Amino acid sequence: MTEPSIGAQKRLLLIDDDPNLILLVKDYLEFRGYEVTTAENGREALEILEKEMPDMIICDVMMPEMDGYAFVEQVRKDPRTNWIPVLFLSAKGQSQDRVKGLNTGADVYMVKPFEPEELVSQVEASLKQAGRLLQHQLKLGTNGPKIQVPFDVELTPTETKVVQLVARGMANREIAEAMKVSQRTIESHVSNMLAKTGLHNRTELARWAIESKRA
């Protein structure tokens, strides 16, 4: 690759009930520099999302407990997670299957079996698109209606530093490395600031930081 892999800073959530596929895909993605958390079904994945926020989700369609369709519907309903890019993996490759997957809320639909290199390309393309969208939203936000936040919101010095880095487009892992703390600590700070401000996601938090001159 001619440019540094964005995988070095990105965390993926991989969901599939096939342990062999999980092992193969996880190993390949980690080899390419991604941090990968795994789950066997949608219900387990939702529990993971309560504790950590991935940069992208790779999800099988047909799974026990909760299939991919039901899982993605839950992801899209939650303001905390509705921005996360989702890639569907499925053995069903008919046109109507692809349409259903994309209409449900997936951003990409890949048919099994697939080449690992193609998967990585789709992941990197989705993450770059998400990054461009974030920057576009931030630019629009500075010219559009201001985000409403309670006037008496007070951030700790550490939270102020974190939100400044969020506004620069840095991922939690990058912020953790810059501040020499754990990623969980950064996630906790972001969660606390969302609760204080009443905002829904990192994009709104970044806009507020810029608009309020905190960044």
Phi, psi and omega in degrees: 000142184274345180232155180302136180292130178290349179298337183297339181246007190245143178250133181245146172251117183252122185237119178195144180269002178264107184297329180291318178293318178304312182297314182296310184291318179300312180300317183293317180293320178294324177298328180274003172104004180272152171263125189239125171253141184241155175214154184269342179200175184297323182294316177296324180294321178297324177295322178294320181295340176289338186252329182215155186242109179283165176275340179200153179241132173246120193225130171291156180271307184267110180216154175286172178069295177210119183281177185297323180298310181296322180296312183294325176300320178293319179299317183287338179281337186268119180301334179290331189239354189292349180272348188288128176297140180235130176247122178271137170248132182207147174281347181270117185245010179290158182302318182293331177292317179297316181298316180297316180298315181290322179292332179291331179139359177287149178267331181224144179232115179245141183261134174280147352284156182224160176278131179307324180296324177294320178299314180299319180297319178294320179297312182295321179296319180294319180292321178294319179296319178297322179294319178296320180297318179300312181296322178296316180297322179295319179294317178297321184296328181288340180256344184265194179302138181286148178287135181270121180226143178310137187294337186262020179293128177237130178256147174287163178304322180292317178298321178299317178296317181296314184292331175296320180285326175299317181294339177276000177086014181280142176284162181304321182295319178296319179296318180299317179294319181294324183264359177059046175227176180283156178295325177300323179296317179295317179300323179293318178297316180298316179299317179298320180290324176297321179292318181295319187271340184078013179279167189258334185202178183295327180298313178295322179297318179294317178300315181298319180298320180290314183295325182269008177064026177272344180251000000 
